[in-house]
């Protein structure tokens, strides 16, 4: 059960990162249909080399996600059979089904931003639940003093989750280069922004609710919000990491290191005009930081300490 759970966790992380890579490489519509690709399970070679590469990126992501789905349903059956966290395993399986629906809608609704962002958040939530599930398979020592960390741990996790949602909204709306300079945004600390259109949830990609082209001020509002909230995340997570290091030294140092890396990747993405490798690494860093904070919350709320 433990080996199966950790294998599923590793594959979940891979699927999240590959999904981000597919989205960032503009291959989300590499296959215009779902679940097949151009009507075939194994797509044929396209005359356009770029389109051919995009379809295989999308197909690879679907195959990985499908394998993960099968693995998680095996985990569900094992959990009920052995009575090991069956409720959590059921929630994970239900989320997988919903994720599959979001993946379908991402294609059929032509990358509607709210669906793309929800698909990202679903993947991150699945990763968080799998981390929790795996931690329940290990033996831990008692550390009731860790309960004092609950507030800081929960606040840090909530802040990172909100920042991931904002980052997903930036990516889904192609607003990563709306502010091409640092530390200002188009030369101003507070540039003209259109929050109403930028954060209107139910609209088509690149369009306002009225069907007009999304103004640049709306893209700036999206990017600026993600950038400013990053400062809040740094403060909150750094505070939690410092507190955690007094009880869970290695975990506190890991969270601090991941936070520094993620902040640096965010700056580097703007400085180098969002190269694909850095953008994908930024997404992977967010997933790793989220996972580390889930670990911190597990120990804090359970009053436990990590095994040696």
Residue, then its C-alpha position, 0 to 999 in steps of 0.5 A: x500500500x505504501x509503495x503504491x501510494x508513493x508511486x501515485x504521488x510521484x506520478x501526480x507530480x509528473x502529470x502536474x508539471x507536464x500539464x503545465x509544460x503543455x499549456x505553456x508551450x501553447x499545445x493545449x489544443x494540440x488535439x482538437x478533439x477529446x479523448x481521441x486526437x484527430x479521431x485516433x488513439x495514436x495520432x498520425x504524422x501531420x504535415x505541419x511539424x509544429x502542429x505535429x509536435x504539439x499534438x504529441x505533447x498533448x497526447x503524452x499528457x493524456x496518456x500520463x494522466x490516464x495512467x495516473x487515473x488507473x493507478x489511483x483507482x487501484x489505490x481506492x480499491x486497496x484502501x477500501x479492502x485494507x480499511x486504510x484511509x478509504x474516505x480520503x482515497x474516495x475523495x481522491x478518486x472523485x477528484x480524478x473524475x472531475x479532473x478528467x471532465x475539466x481536461x475535456x472542457x479545456x479542449x471543447x471550450x477552447x481554453x476558456x480561462x476559468x476552465x484552464x485555471x480550474x484544471x491547474x487547481x484541480x491538479x494541485x489539489x490532487x497533489x496535496x491530497x496525495x501528499x497527505x495520503x502518503x504521510x498517513x502511511x508512515x510512522x511518526x513520533x508524537x510532538x504535541x508542541x507542534x500544534x502551536x504551528x497550526x495557525x502559521x502553517x494553515x495561513x502559509x498554505x492558504x497564501x500559496x494556494x491563492x498565489x497558485x490560483x493567481x499564477x494560473x490566471x496569469x498563464x490562462x490569460x497569456x498575461x505573463x509579459x503584461x509587465x515586461x520590466x522590473x521592479x516597476x510595471x510598464x514604468x510605473x509602480x501602479x499602472x493603469x489597470x482594468x480589474x473588472x475585465x481582467x478578473x471577469x471569470x466567465x468569458x472567452x480567451x482574450x475577450x471581454x464579457x461583451x466579446x470585445x478584445x481584452x484590453x492591455x490594462x486588463x492583462x496588466x491588472x492580472x499580472x500586477x496582482x500576481x506580482x504584488x501578492x507574491x510579496x505577501x506570500x514571501x512574508x507569510x511563508x518565510x514567517x512559517x518557515x522560521x517558526x517551523x525550523x525551531x521544531x522541524x529543522x529540516x522541513x523549515x529549511x526546505x520550505x525556506x529554500x523552496x520559497x527563495x527558489x520560487x521567488x527567484x524563478x518568478x523574477x527570472x521569468x520576467x527578466x528573460x521574457x518567460x522562456x519555456x524552461x523557466x516557466x515550467x520550472x516556476x510551475x514545478x516550484x509552486x507544486x513542490x512548495x505546496x507539497x512541503x506546506x502540506x507536510x508542515x500542516x500534517x505534522x502541525x495539526x496531528x501533533x506529530x514529528x517526521x520519522x528519522 
